[in-house]
Amino acid sequence: EKGGFATFMDKEIAEQPAAVADTLRGHFDGTRIVLDEQRLGEDELRTIDKVFVVACGSAYHSGLVAKYAIEHWTRLPVEVELASEFRYRDPVLDRDTLVVAVSQSGETADTLEAVRHARRQRARVLAVCNTNGSQIPRESDAVVYTHAGPEVGVASTKAFLAQITANYLVGLALAQARGTKYADEVARDFQALSEIPRAVEQTLELLEPVRELGRSIADSKAVLFLGRHVGFPVALEGALKLKELAYMHAEGFAAGELKHGPIALVEEGLPVVVVTPSPKSMPLLHSKLLSNIREVQARGARTIVIGEEGDDTIAPFADFLIELPRVPALLQPLVSTIPLQVLAAEIARTRGYDIDKPRNLAKSVTVE
Ligand code: M6R
């Protein structure tokens, strides 16, 4: 049932091109984005004036990624909140608030309770879920299913990529309802998303050196992950993968925060993974990250840089360079997360851990 792979996680990493493609399938009719169970009319979507994304763990990171796209596309304020915090702080919700609840299992207790709280406050709830008929979509006003297929490995991989994809579909649906994007722009963005499975396939072919790297840093005490913009949640996701699989201390930071504290952690030989944006589409951010890479390298860090193919500016500062195919800036997490999944899996494997069933964790967390 692992289809020739050593673990479910390896299989699920390899299934990511299909997870993205299948999640997109059927959601564009040639002119418009269509959601699945749309009990929320376009006129209701049009009156939305604020969006919350509530979720836990990797699903929360998928929301952090999508915030950049949804705000950019819709000009709506988007807050991304840990489901376990949401209902305890009396968030400002009303009929014109859209709460997007993201959950692979659809059974996560914290997220379900956040949904119930939102509905009691009359907010509209849209579920992004991978499991048909599970509780969260049942209690929501609309649903976008991620079609990642069953995910057995406790660490989320293909479901995470599918969640980002589905969150983007929600962003496009909102933009078309609000008229902040013309139909041809929506079509173009959908087309760009449709090209991602190919980029994911290409990325998967580049990963043998990442596995070797994983083996060579498996005895590190800690790893730091840095990113900016959409690369920041990718850094958080990379650190989460490493914590849960390799039981290694790992932290993700917004690279701009380095000087505000975390740089004190950098010491000789510490692996620091840096997710860099495209120098062409995000030149300013790229140059800021370049400075961050230099700062940590000057303090002895072993820099592991994820960059775009053909970017020669970072090569001199990368002790290890992972070059990924060029994709639109907002879509980069759909490729840049993959080496981080593989790195964490390989470190865990080298340390002798069960990467499908990490200690102390359950696939679905049904208690608060
Ligand atoms: O089923 P859900 O998407 O609601 O689960 C949320 C988190 O428990 C989940 O993403 C968890 O963080 C993963 N193990 C991370 O790899």
Residues whose N, C-alpha, C, O or C-beta is under 5 A from the ligand:
A	BS01	M6R	C56 G57 S58 A59 V102 S103 Q104 S105 G106 T108 V154 A155 S156 K363 V365
